[in-house]
Structure formats: C-alpha cells, structure tokens
Amino acid sequence: MNEHDVLAAVPTGLFIDGEWRDASTSASTDVEDPATGRTLATVASASAADGRSALDAAVSAQAGWAATAPRERAELLRAAYELLTERADQFAMLMTLEMGKPLAQSKGEVAYGAEFFRWFSEEVVRIAGRWSTSPDGNTRLLTMKQPVGPTLMITPWNFPLAMGTRKIGPAIAAGCTMVVKPAQQTPLTMLALADLLREVGVPPGVVNVVSTHDTSQVMEPLIADPRLRKLTFTGSTPVGQSLVRQSADQLLRVSMELGGNAPFLVFSDADLDRAVDGAMLAKMRNMGEACTAANRFLVHEDVADEFARRFADRMAAETVGRGTDDGVTVGPLIDAKARDKVTELVDDAVRQGASVVTGGSATGEAGYFFEPTVLTDVPAGADLNQEEIFGPVAPITTFREDDEALRLASSTPYGLVAYAFTRDLSRTLRVSEALEFGMVGINQGIVSNPAAPFGGVKHSGFGREGGPEGIDEYLSVKYVGIAP
C-alpha cells in the first residue's frame, strides 16, 4: 500500500464502546509528518466528557469481560497477533509517516509489538493461585488471582505500536477493560490497532481509545474517578511523578515506565567489533529516541581511541532522510522542540571542551533532522551526560578502574538499563550485580524482549511489562481461608 492508501484506511475518530465517533465538541488536532512538517491527518480530540464516556464503557464491560473464559481471551490475542503480522507493511508505513523512523525499524517494531499479543495469549491460561494448609492445621489457604479492573493507559510517541501492545496484551489476558490515551504526536497507529482489535472480535467496551490535544483536562478526571482501578504510563519522569501524585487519592495500582540515562560500558578486554555493533544498536535504534538508548559511553582508556574511531566511522556512514525513502537509516526527530534540545546539549558539551568526531549539528531544509554524532572528552558534568538525550548523539568518557566505571554508571537518578561489554565472566557477574538498574545487557545492545520483564528502578519507575511478571501488574491476589 502507498502512503495515501495507508492513511485513508485509518479511522480518525474516538473509539468508545466498540464504535467510532466524533469528539463531543467536534474538536480535532492535526498529525504532522516530522520529516516534512506537513499535516498527515486530522483526528478527533476528546473532551473531558468523551473521556468519561470511554471510562463508562470500560466499567460497564468489566464484569462480563472478567468472566470470559481464559481460552477465549487467549484466542482473541492470538488472532490479533496473526492479523497484525499479516498487516505489518501497512502498520510500518503508518508508524514511519507519523513518527519518522525508517521503514525497516518500523517493521521491526511491528514484529516486536505483535509478539506481546502472542506472548500473553500463551500466559492467559497459566493464571493460577495456590492451595495449602496453615501451619496450625486449622485452616485451608486458598489464593486466587482476579483482574484489577478498569485501567487507564497513557502511551508515548516514540514506539506508537509496541508501547500499546505491551500494556493492552496483558490487560486483555488478565480480564481488564481499558481506556487508552495515545500521544498527541502519534495517534494514528493506536487508532489503527483499535480497529484491528474490533475486527478480530474484542467485545465493545473492553478497549477504548481517546486521542486528545488537552491531556490534563481529559485524564485528570479519569484518574480521580473511583471506578478506575489502575493507571499505567510510559513517558518522562516529571510527568510520571505528577501522575503518581494524582493517583494517590484513589490509591490506584500504578505502573510507571519512565526516563533513562543508560550507561554503555566498554572494558579493556571487550571484543571491540561486538562493542561497536552493540553501540550502534543501543544508540541508533529509533534515532536514539528511546528510554533504553545508550546515553553515556564509558570506555576504558586503553581502548577508547580505537572504539571512538570505529564507532564514529559507523555513525558517519549512516544515511539521514525521510524514513520512507530507500536506503535511509536515520529518520527525523519527532519535532522542532526535540531537535532544538539535542542541539543545545551538543553545543553545551562543546563549550565545555568536548571534541566533535563526527556530526554535531541539525541538518536538512525541512523536517527535524540531526546528524549522527560522536563526541569525545565530554566532561562528566556536561548536560549531555546528565540528561536524557533522546537523539542520535553519543558522548564518550574514559575510565581507568572498574570501580570508577561502576560509580560513573550509577551516578544518576535513573535506573532503567545499562550495557556492558567484557569477555571476563567474573567481571560480568560483578558488574551485573553492582549496576543500579532494572535491566542489564551484557555484550548486546538491545535487551527488550516480550518474554522478559521490562522496567527500572529509582527515577525510571516501577512495575514490569513483559515476561511472566507482566500479567501480574493487572491481577489482584485474593486469599480465602476455609475451615476444614
């Protein structure tokens, strides 16, 4: 399908109680192509009343959905996985148009996102409790797991499909209904996904999607509504902190996947070929616009020059352009604000003495492009080392001793993921245990996997998505004591 056909097939309304409808106020918002600045589509923008209608639908559907047979929920998820896989090209094109990443990366996201539906289709029938006898013998202890209830999901723009399926999959599996609020910049992929779920037979009211340009006015009343039982959010730490505070009055079950400042450690014994390959994956996936992106490169001084040279050569060979064009490997950043922030971070580091090995500036006459960039001699206190970059920029700092590397790696409020490259087994174990992060990649630049628990510690949030642990975020444990 070409661009026009893909866009024409996407619903642009609000998806509430199994139906597409206009916003109650007839408000709308434009979706921009970050590669050109042109408008791709205009979608309905929900009001607070529309948000309440979506929650009404989720609440009404909750009891019936919770009572649905596990196998039935599993088959719906499996059907969604198969149809999403079948339509991978269309979804990939849609993501590239509204978010900017090259088509090859968008296809990778479709495969990754669809896997959450398959994984949780297999977990549905494994929800179980236990039976035991109390130590004094006077009570039989029965536990069961039941759905938490209606859930509010707020998803980000950088992975428009996978960040949705990672939440929707386990919620459907657990028997929870939901209201999904996609990012204002990238609502089209989620709207297309909602239509796919409708098509495979997910009942009305189970999945509701409301896009809006006025997030706080629509979300705050839902978070304050006593009928809502869970809130899950992926996005920045400041917004996550605000949402946690809002959730306190209703004591919602909360899971937060927030910001990161991932260190990428290269020890003196590392296989440099693997390290450079891993660096390209960890840095350049999604143009660096990922909470898991390598943010700080900490390289042993004995191999720093060689690593920097090889890494810079690879970065310089990347092709920047619109993600739909053949041969493009680096698309635009999401908007002008993102591009300007990356520019400011690089300029600040250079003012403090960093050297630009390759790249270093915004590029292109239209769109929000930034050159793949490698900098060396970056001061530890530079903003580039302190803030989440969210762009294709790699700052390199050297270290001499392992303890120094570990101290630098963990000297951040964030704790989502860290990467380390070494061929020493003892060092691998020591480093993995010492790093203050929820996830660690050893000799690999991508750790995300539907079969593994994704999540962080400290200011990177709490809760886990994916793996056997992912479904527990949507289940409550009930204990029944029975006298024999």
N, C-alpha and C positions, 0 to 999 in steps of 0.2 A: 504493500500500500504506500502511496506517496503521502507527502505531508498534508495536503489538503484533505484527502480521504480519511486519514487518521484523525485529524482534528474534527472533521464533520461527524465522525462516529461517536464522539464523546458527549455524554449528557452534560448540560451546563446548569442544571437546577440544583435544588436541595433534595436529598434522598431521605425521606421520612416515612416510616411505616410502610415500606415497600413501594412507595410511589415517588415519582419525580414531580417537584412543584417549584413554582417561583417563590422568591422571598416575599414575605407578607407585606413588606414596604416597597416592593419592586426594586429594591436597591441592587446594584451589581458592582463588580470590580473587574478590571482588566488583568489578563495574564500576559506577561511580557516575555519575549524571546531574549535571553541575556546575550546572545551572540549578535543581535542586530538592534535591539532596543524597540523593535516593532511589537504591536499587540498581536498575540496569537488567538485569543478568545476572550469573551466576556462571560463571567459566571455570576450566578446569583449570590448575593451577600446577605447572610442570615441576620435577623434581628434577635433581640432577647426573646421575643415571643416565639420565633422559629426554633430557637434552642430549646425552649420549654416544650414545644410540640414534639421535638425529637426525643427528649427525655420521657415525655408522656408515653410515647410509642414503645420505648425500651422498657419502661416499668410495666406496661400492660402485657408485653410479650414475655416478661421474665419467668413467671411461674410455669407457663407452658413449655418454654424452651428448656428450663431446668429439668423438666420431667421427660424430655425427649430421650429416647434410647441412645446410649453411647455409640452404638454401631451406626445409627442414623446420622449422628453428628460427624462421625468419622467418615462416612461415605460422602457427605457434603464437602468436607475439607479435601478429600481425595479428588472429587470431581472438580473442585476449584483449582487444585494443583494441575490437573491434566489440561483444563481449558486455558489456564494462564500459560502453561508451557506451549500449548498449541498456538497461542497468540503472542508469542514472545516478540516477534518482529514489530507488531503494532504497538505493544506497550513500550518497547525500547525506543521506537521513534518518538512516541509521546513524551517520554522522560527526557530525551535529548532536546526536544524542542523547548520544553518549559524550564529545564534545569541547566542544560548546556553540555553535559558530559558527552564524550564521543560515543557513537553507537555501540562500539564493541564493549565499552564499560556498561552501557545501559543494558545490553543483552546479558552481561554478567550479573547485573542486579536483578533482572527478571528471574534468572535461574536460581540465584540465592534467595530472593523473596519467595518464590514459589515453593522452595524447599521447606519453609516454615509450615506451609499448609500440609505438605506430605508428612513432615516430622510429627506434627501434632495430631494428624489423622491417626497415626500409629500409637500416640500416647493416650488418646481418649479412653480406650478400653483397658488401660492399665491404672486408672484411678482406683485406689484401694485404701481401705482402713486396716484395722487390726483387731484381734480378739485375744484377750489374755485373762489370767486370774490375778486378783490383787494379792499382795504378799501375805495378808492375813487369811486369805481364802474365803472371805465373806462376800466378795463382790466379783462379778464378771465385768471386765472392762472392754467396752466396745467403742471403737472410734470410727467415724466416717468422714469423708470429705465432700463438701457441698459447695456449689457456686457462690462466690462472694455476692454477686448481684449486679445491677446496672453499673456500667463502667464508662467513665469519660476518658477518651484517648486524644491526646494532642500530639500531632506528629510533625516532624521538621521538613524542611525543603530539600535537604541535601541527598536523601535517599527516599524519594517520594513513594516508592512501592514497598521496599523491604522494611522500612520503619513502621509501615502499616501492617504488613502481614505478620511481623514479629509480635505484634500485640493482638491483632484480630484472630490469628490462628489459635493461640492458647485460650483466648476468651471463648471462642466458639466451642473448642474442645471441652472446656470446663462447664459450659452451660450458662455463660453470662451473656446478657444483651449489652449493647454499647451505643454510644454516641461518639463519632469520630470527627475531630476538627483538624483538617489538613492545613498546612502552611499556606498563607495567602499567596506566596510566590509560585507555588506548585500544586494547585488543587486538582488539575486535570487527571493525573494518574490515579488519585484516590477515587475520583468520581467514576472513572472507567472501571476500577476494581469493584466499586459498589454495584455497578451494573452487571459485572460478571457474577458476583455472588447472588444477585437476584436471579440471574439466568440459570444458575445451577440449582436453585431451589431453596436457598436460605430463606426462612419464613419472614414475613413482614414484621418490622419492629425489632428484629434481632440486631441488624446492622443499620445504623442511621448515620448519614454524613451531612454535615453542615459546614460549608465554607463561609468565611466572613472576613471583612476588612476591619471589623471592630471587635477584636478578640476579647478584650477585657469585659466589654458590655454584654457579650453573649455568654462567656464562660463563667464569670463570677457568680451569676445567679444559679447556674447549674451546680457549681461547687458548694454553694450554700444550701442547696436543696437536700432535705433529709432523706429523700428517696434514693439519691446517688450513694453507692457504697464503695466505689473505688475510683482513683484517679491515677492515670499513667501518662508520663510526659517524657519526651525526648527533645532536648534543646539546650539552651545556655544555662549555666549555673545561676546567674542572677534571676532569670525568670523562674527556674525551678525552685529557688528559695522562696520567692513570692508565692508560688502555688502551694508549697508545703505549708506556709503560714495560713493561707486561705483555707486549706483543708482541715486545719486543726479544730475548728468549731464543730464539724460533723464527725471528727475522728475517722476520716476516710482511710481505707487501705491505700497506701501510696507507693508507687514505684517510680523512680527518677533515674533517667539515663542522661547525665549532664556533660559538662565540658571536660576537656582533657588537655594535657600538656605532656605528650608521650615522649620519653627519652628513648634514644636509639643508641645502644652501647656497642662499640666495636673494640674488642680486646685484642691484645698484641698477637694472640695465636689464632685469630679468626681467619677463616677462608675468605679472602677479600672478594673473590668472584661472587660467592654466595652473599656476602655482606652488601655488595653494590646492587645485586639483583634484589635483595630484600629491601634495601633503601629505596629503590625505585617504586616498589610496591607500597611500602609503608608511607612514602611521601606523596606519590603522584596518583594514587587511586583517588578518583573523584576530584582531581586537580588540587589535592590537599585539603579539600573541604569535607573533612570527616573528623569526628571526635577521636577516632583511633589513629589519625595521621601522625607520623613521626614529627615531632615539633622541635626537638633538640637532638643534635647528633653529637654524642660524646665519644671521642675516638682516641685510643691510646696514641701517645706522641710518636711511638716508633713506627706506626703505620698511617699516621694522619695525612701526610703529604700524598702518599700513594692512593689512599682511599679518596681523598678530595679530588685528585686528578681524574681518577676513573669515574667517580660519581659525576663530576662536572661535565665530562665528555658525554656521558649518557644523557644528562639533562639538556645539554646544548643540542643534542640530536633530536629532541622531541619536536613535533610539528604542531604549532598552535593554530587554531582556526575554529570555524563552526563545526560542531560535533557531527553534523550530518554529511560533511564533506569527506571524500575518500582520503585516506592517509593521515587524517588528523588524529593526534594522540592526546592533545591538551585543549580542552574547551575553555569557555569564558568562566569567570567568577559569576556569582549569582546576580549581583547588581553593582551599581556605582559605589555604594557605601562600602561594600566588601573590598572592591578594588582599591579604594582610597585608603582603607585601613591597612592593607598589605603594603601599599606604597609608603605610608607613614612609618610602619615598623622597619622596613628596609632602610629608609633614609635615616632613621634614628640610630640604627646599628652602625651605619657607615660613618655618621658624625662622631660616634664613639670609638672609631678605629677599625671596624670590620673591613675586610677586603672582599670585593665582589669578584668571584672567579668566573661566573657566567651569569647572564641575565641582569636583573636588578631594577627593571622598570616596567611600567604599564606599556602596552603595545596595541596596535590596531586602530583604525579610524572609526570603527563602530563597535559596539559591544563592550564588554567589561573584561578584557584580556590582560593577563600579566605573564611576563616571561618566566619560564622555569629558571630558578635562581639558586646558586650555591654561594655562600659566604663563609670565609674562614676568619680566624682571630676574632670571633664575636665575643665581646665581654660578657661575663656571666650575668651582669646586672642589666644588660640591654633589654628593652621591652620585648624584643624578638625572642628572648629566652624565657620571659616571664608570662607572656600572654599567648593564648591560643591563636595561631597564625591564620588558619583556615585559608590557605593559599599555597601555591607551588614554590615555596621558599624553604631552603634547607640551611640553617645556621650550624656551623661546625665549631666545637670547642674541644680542646685536648685535655687529657688527664694522664697522670703517671702511675698512680697506685689504684688497685681495685677499690679500696675503701673510699678513695676520693671520688671515683666514678659513681659508686652507690650513694654517697652523700649528695652529689650533684643531682643524680637522677631523682631522688626522693624529696629534694628540697623545693617542693611545690605544694600548694593546697590541693592539687588534683591527684587522682589516683585511679585512672581508668585502665591504661595499658602501657606496658613497657616492652621494648625489644632488646635482645642481647645476642651477640654473635661471638661464639667461642667454641673451640674443639675440646675443651677440658671438661670432663664430666663432673669433677669435684667443684669446679668454678660454676658450672651450670646449676648445680643444686644449691650452692651457697648464694648465688645471685638471685635465683628464683625465690628463695625463702626471704631474702633481705629486702627486695624491692617492695615498696609500699603501694602496690597496685592490685586491682582486682583481676587483671589478666596479664600474662607474660608470654611473649613469643620468643622461642629460642631457635635461632638460625632460620627464621622465617619472618616475612614482612606482613603477613595477614593472619590474624587469629580468629576472625569472625567465622562461626560455623553454627548452623541451626542445631546441631547435636550437642553444643557446648553452652554453658551458662555465660551470657554476656552481661557485664556490669562492672561497676567500680566501687571505690571506697573514697573516703574523705569528701571533697567538694565535687567529686564526679558522680555522687549519688548513691542510691541503694536499690536493692531488688535485682533480680536476674531475669534476663529474657533468653529463651532458647534452652536446649538441653532438657533433661527430666525436671530440672528445677523450675523451668519457665512456666509450667502449668500450675505450679503451687501458688504463684502470685495471684491466681484467680480462684483459689479454693480456700474455704474456711474449714477448720477441723472441729467437729462436734464429738463430744465424749458422752456416752450413755453408760451409767452404772446400773447393773442388773443384779438383783438379789437372787441367788440360786434357790 
